Amino acid sequence: MMCLQDPLQRFLPRPYSFFVGARSVRIESNDLELALAIRTACQGGNLDQVTEWTILRDRKSDGVGNAVTLVEEEQLRTLLVGQGSMMVFDRNTRKLFAYVSSSLDVNFLTTALIPLVIAS
């Protein structure tokens, strides 16, 4: 029997899935707190640039460091936070994909980091 590894956690179950509003914003996550925080922020209209969210809590990552790096290349914006969190926003498809360390505060994520990565 072969054991396949998935270091990027691409196949990690995302049991928390929501659709928000008339725009059909889709949120998928493996963490209920993250999914609810994103849903609340979307309902408030603060994050309306994104229509599809995949946001995963990496429970194995301790999020060493707090340096923030923003890299922009044409339609992709990538935000790195320390060594444990990463967000990628595609302006064309309006999709955001994120790995969030276990120590990253959800309020800080929704009020500071996500607005930074989706800013025009």
Backbone as CSV, one residue per row, in Angstrom:
resi,resn,N_x,N_y,N_z,CA_x,CA_y,CA_z,C_x,C_y,C_z
1,MET,0.843,-1.183,0.000,0.000,0.000,0.000,0.885,1.242,0.000
2,MET,0.644,2.130,-0.931,1.445,3.334,-1.055,0.769,4.481,-0.304
3,CYS,1.556,5.224,0.438,1.045,6.370,1.188,1.449,7.643,0.454
4,LEU,0.492,8.353,-0.092,0.770,9.593,-0.788,0.757,10.754,0.196
5,GLN,1.767,11.568,0.097,1.818,12.730,0.973,1.320,13.949,0.222
6,ASP,0.778,14.879,0.954,0.243,16.104,0.388,0.753,17.283,1.219
7,PRO,2.033,17.653,1.039,2.601,18.711,1.888,1.909,20.058,1.733
8,LEU,1.294,20.308,0.588,0.576,21.570,0.391,-0.859,21.514,0.892
9,GLN,-1.276,20.357,1.374,-2.615,20.152,1.919,-3.709,20.511,0.917
10,ARG,-3.447,20.218,-0.366,-4.432,20.512,-1.406,-5.704,19.704,-1.233
11,PHE,-5.575,18.521,-0.662,-6.722,17.636,-0.540,-7.281,17.614,0.874
12,LEU,-6.921,18.589,1.668,-7.419,18.714,3.026,-8.930,18.941,2.988
13,PRO,-9.692,18.193,3.755,-11.145,18.405,3.758,-11.499,19.835,4.176
14,ARG,-12.498,20.389,3.508,-12.982,21.741,3.819,-14.469,21.636,4.142
15,PRO,-14.772,21.160,5.348,-16.177,20.887,5.681,-17.031,22.135,5.889
16,TYR,-16.406,23.289,6.080,-17.169,24.502,6.339,-17.265,25.291,5.037
17,SER,-18.443,25.300,4.461,-18.660,25.933,3.173,-19.917,26.797,3.244
18,PHE,-19.791,28.027,2.756,-20.910,28.966,2.798,-21.038,29.682,1.465
19,PHE,-22.256,30.061,1.126,-22.519,30.999,0.047,-23.069,32.252,0.702
20,VAL,-22.608,33.416,0.226,-22.994,34.678,0.849,-23.623,35.590,-0.195
21,GLY,-24.782,36.111,0.134,-25.416,37.174,-0.631,-25.820,36.826,-2.047
22,ALA,-26.334,37.852,-2.711,-26.827,37.705,-4.074,-25.693,37.494,-5.074
23,ARG,-24.473,37.879,-4.699,-23.322,37.727,-5.597,-22.784,36.304,-5.599
24,SER,-23.336,35.449,-4.794,-22.892,34.054,-4.683,-21.412,33.930,-4.351
25,VAL,-21.001,34.601,-3.310,-19.633,34.457,-2.822,-19.515,33.095,-2.149
26,ARG,-18.498,32.335,-2.523,-18.291,30.999,-1.964,-17.099,31.024,-1.018
27,ILE,-17.304,30.454,0.172,-16.254,30.368,1.192,-16.088,28.906,1.557
28,GLU,-14.848,28.410,1.509,-14.540,27.048,1.929,-13.372,27.099,2.898
29,SER,-13.488,26.330,3.994,-12.423,26.321,4.985,-12.436,25.015,5.776
30,ASN,-11.322,24.742,6.394,-11.229,23.609,7.315,-11.377,24.088,8.761
31,ASP,-11.632,25.385,8.944,-11.699,25.978,10.275,-12.978,26.820,10.378
32,LEU,-13.838,26.462,11.296,-15.120,27.157,11.431,-14.943,28.624,11.798
33,GLU,-14.025,28.937,12.697,-13.799,30.331,13.097,-13.401,31.186,11.892
34,LEU,-12.503,30.686,11.057,-12.100,31.420,9.853,-13.271,31.595,8.891
35,ALA,-13.991,30.530,8.640,-15.111,30.589,7.698,-16.171,31.590,8.158
36,LEU,-16.498,31.577,9.435,-17.501,32.508,9.950,-17.019,33.954,9.912
37,ALA,-15.744,34.173,10.220,-15.185,35.531,10.184,-15.197,36.087,8.767
38,ILE,-14.847,35.261,7.791,-14.874,35.698,6.397,-16.316,35.953,5.962
39,ARG,-17.223,35.082,6.343,-18.634,35.264,5.983,-19.168,36.578,6.548
40,THR,-18.864,36.863,7.800,-19.308,38.108,8.427,-18.732,39.325,7.711
41,ALA,-17.445,39.273,7.380,-16.806,40.393,6.678,-17.402,40.573,5.282
42,CYS,-17.715,39.483,4.604,-18.332,39.573,3.273,-19.739,40.160,3.363
43,GLN,-20.494,39.784,4.386,-21.851,40.311,4.553,-21.818,41.806,4.829
44,GLY,-20.739,42.273,5.473,-20.587,43.691,5.741,-20.120,44.481,4.533
45,GLY,-19.778,43.789,3.443,-19.363,44.472,2.220,-17.911,44.905,2.215
46,ASN,-17.140,44.499,3.228,-15.760,44.943,3.324,-14.804,44.203,2.392
47,LEU,-15.193,43.031,1.937,-14.295,42.198,1.145,-14.947,41.802,-0.176
48,ASP,-15.643,42.745,-0.801,-16.438,42.400,-1.973,-15.639,42.202,-3.255
49,GLN,-14.317,42.383,-3.222,-13.509,42.115,-4.407,-13.325,40.618,-4.638
50,VAL,-13.553,39.796,-3.621,-13.329,38.359,-3.709,-14.677,37.650,-3.850
51,THR,-14.750,36.710,-4.805,-15.986,35.943,-4.979,-15.816,34.471,-4.614
52,GLU,-14.578,34.016,-4.504,-14.339,32.623,-4.123,-13.166,32.562,-3.140
53,TRP,-13.422,31.973,-1.983,-12.442,31.875,-0.904,-12.107,30.417,-0.630
54,THR,-10.828,30.121,-0.519,-10.367,28.858,0.038,-9.348,29.259,1.089
55,ILE,-9.704,29.068,2.336,-8.847,29.526,3.426,-8.670,28.380,4.418
56,LEU,-7.424,27.953,4.560,-7.100,26.778,5.358,-6.269,27.143,6.571
57,ARG,-6.648,26.610,7.708,-5.873,26.792,8.941,-4.849,25.662,8.991
58,ASP,-3.581,26.032,9.035,-2.513,25.044,9.125,-2.178,24.860,10.596
59,ARG,-2.735,23.840,11.193,-2.560,23.607,12.628,-1.145,23.158,12.988
60,LYS,-0.375,22.750,11.989,1.000,22.315,12.233,1.978,23.480,12.247
61,SER,1.557,24.613,11.734,2.439,25.773,11.639,2.284,26.652,12.876
62,ASP,3.413,27.068,13.432,3.349,27.952,14.594,3.493,29.417,14.195
63,GLY,3.679,29.697,12.907,3.725,31.071,12.429,4.911,31.865,12.926
64,VAL,6.082,31.288,12.904,7.290,31.953,13.389,7.504,33.254,12.617
65,GLY,7.721,34.329,13.347,7.982,35.633,12.745,6.701,36.390,12.445
66,ASN,6.862,37.693,12.218,5.697,38.516,11.909,5.961,39.470,10.752
67,ALA,7.031,39.231,9.992,7.329,40.077,8.841,6.253,39.888,7.777
68,VAL,5.853,40.991,7.162,4.835,40.950,6.113,5.501,41.328,4.796
69,THR,5.329,40.478,3.792,5.892,40.714,2.465,4.776,40.632,1.441
70,LEU,4.669,41.656,0.607,3.667,41.681,-0.451,4.385,41.636,-1.795
71,VAL,4.018,40.659,-2.608,4.605,40.502,-3.937,3.485,40.627,-4.957
72,GLU,3.704,41.475,-5.948,2.676,41.688,-6.961,3.264,41.403,-8.332
73,GLU,2.595,40.553,-9.091,3.025,40.203,-10.441,1.791,40.156,-11.330
74,GLU,1.625,41.158,-12.135,0.477,41.301,-13.017,-0.821,41.149,-12.239
75,GLN,-1.562,40.068,-12.437,-2.870,39.930,-11.801,-2.838,39.180,-10.469
76,LEU,-1.674,38.676,-10.066,-1.570,37.951,-8.792,-0.914,38.817,-7.730
77,ARG,-1.506,38.790,-6.551,-0.900,39.442,-5.380,-0.712,38.373,-4.321
78,THR,0.492,38.282,-3.787,0.807,37.279,-2.777,1.279,37.991,-1.523
79,LEU,0.714,37.602,-0.402,1.086,38.166,0.891,1.629,37.044,1.758
80,LEU,2.839,37.238,2.249,3.470,36.288,3.165,3.537,36.935,4.533
81,VAL,3.141,36.191,5.558,3.176,36.696,6.930,4.017,35.726,7.743
82,GLY,5.193,36.199,8.164,6.102,35.325,8.884,6.458,34.118,8.046
83,GLN,6.615,32.994,8.706,6.937,31.762,7.999,5.765,30.791,7.970
84,GLY,4.600,31.242,8.410,3.503,30.294,8.518,2.225,30.633,7.793
85,SER,2.134,31.814,7.181,0.887,32.196,6.524,1.169,32.758,5.137
86,MET,0.270,32.434,4.213,0.408,32.904,2.850,-0.985,33.084,2.252
87,MET,-1.160,34.179,1.515,-2.407,34.429,0.803,-2.092,34.804,-0.628
88,VAL,-2.873,34.282,-1.556,-2.712,34.609,-2.969,-4.069,35.049,-3.494
89,PHE,-4.097,36.233,-4.098,-5.331,36.768,-4.668,-5.144,36.959,-6.166
90,ASP,-6.043,36.381,-6.949,-6.034,36.509,-8.403,-7.095,37.532,-8.780
91,ARG,-6.668,38.668,-9.278,-7.610,39.736,-9.621,-8.518,39.366,-10.791
92,ASN,-8.018,38.565,-11.715,-8.846,38.175,-12.872,-10.014,37.299,-12.461
93,THR,-9.737,36.256,-11.698,-10.790,35.313,-11.316,-11.494,35.718,-10.022
94,ARG,-10.904,36.668,-9.296,-11.413,37.152,-8.010,-11.444,36.041,-6.961
95,LYS,-10.432,35.154,-7.028,-10.303,34.051,-6.070,-9.155,34.334,-5.110
96,LEU,-9.363,33.978,-3.856,-8.326,34.109,-2.841,-8.081,32.737,-2.226
97,PHE,-6.807,32.364,-2.166,-6.399,31.102,-1.562,-5.435,31.433,-0.437
98,ALA,-5.639,30.848,0.747,-4.794,31.187,1.886,-4.503,29.987,2.774
99,TYR,-3.261,29.947,3.256,-2.864,29.085,4.366,-2.628,30.016,5.531
100,VAL,-3.246,29.748,6.650,-3.142,30.619,7.808,-2.572,29.822,8.971
101,SER,-1.538,30.358,9.604,-0.924,29.646,10.725,-1.882,29.582,11.909
102,SER,-1.643,28.644,12.776,-2.523,28.450,13.931,-2.476,29.633,14.892
103,SER,-1.402,30.413,14.860,-1.272,31.523,15.799,-1.756,32.864,15.253
104,LEU,-2.148,32.925,13.992,-2.581,34.193,13.404,-3.984,34.547,13.879
105,ASP,-4.136,35.750,14.403,-5.410,36.234,14.929,-6.405,36.470,13.790
106,VAL,-7.603,35.934,13.925,-8.620,36.024,12.881,-9.052,37.466,12.656
107,ASN,-9.186,38.242,13.701,-9.579,39.645,13.559,-8.519,40.425,12.771
108,PHE,-7.247,40.205,13.080,-6.158,40.857,12.352,-6.170,40.423,10.886
109,LEU,-6.468,39.171,10.656,-6.533,38.640,9.298,-7.613,39.357,8.481
110,THR,-8.818,39.473,9.042,-9.942,40.041,8.283,-9.909,41.570,8.201
111,THR,-9.322,42.229,9.179,-9.341,43.694,9.161,-8.081,44.320,8.578
112,ALA,-6.966,43.597,8.564,-5.714,44.194,8.077,-5.090,43.423,6.918
113,LEU,-4.890,42.139,7.086,-4.129,41.383,6.097,-4.903,41.148,4.795
114,ILE,-6.131,40.695,4.898,-6.899,40.446,3.671,-7.153,41.745,2.901
115,PRO,-7.554,42.842,3.557,-7.691,44.085,2.797,-6.381,44.524,2.114
116,LEU,-5.251,44.220,2.715,-3.980,44.566,2.120,-3.736,43.767,0.836
117,VAL,-4.034,42.492,0.846,-3.768,41.667,-0.340,-4.783,41.877,-1.454
118,ILE,-5.987,42.311,-1.147,-6.983,42.516,-2.205,-7.089,43.963,-2.652
119,ALA,-6.311,44.850,-2.054,-6.355,46.263,-2.428,-5.981,46.440,-3.888
120,SER,-6.617,47.391,-4.530,-6.349,47.657,-5.953,-4.982,48.244,-6.150
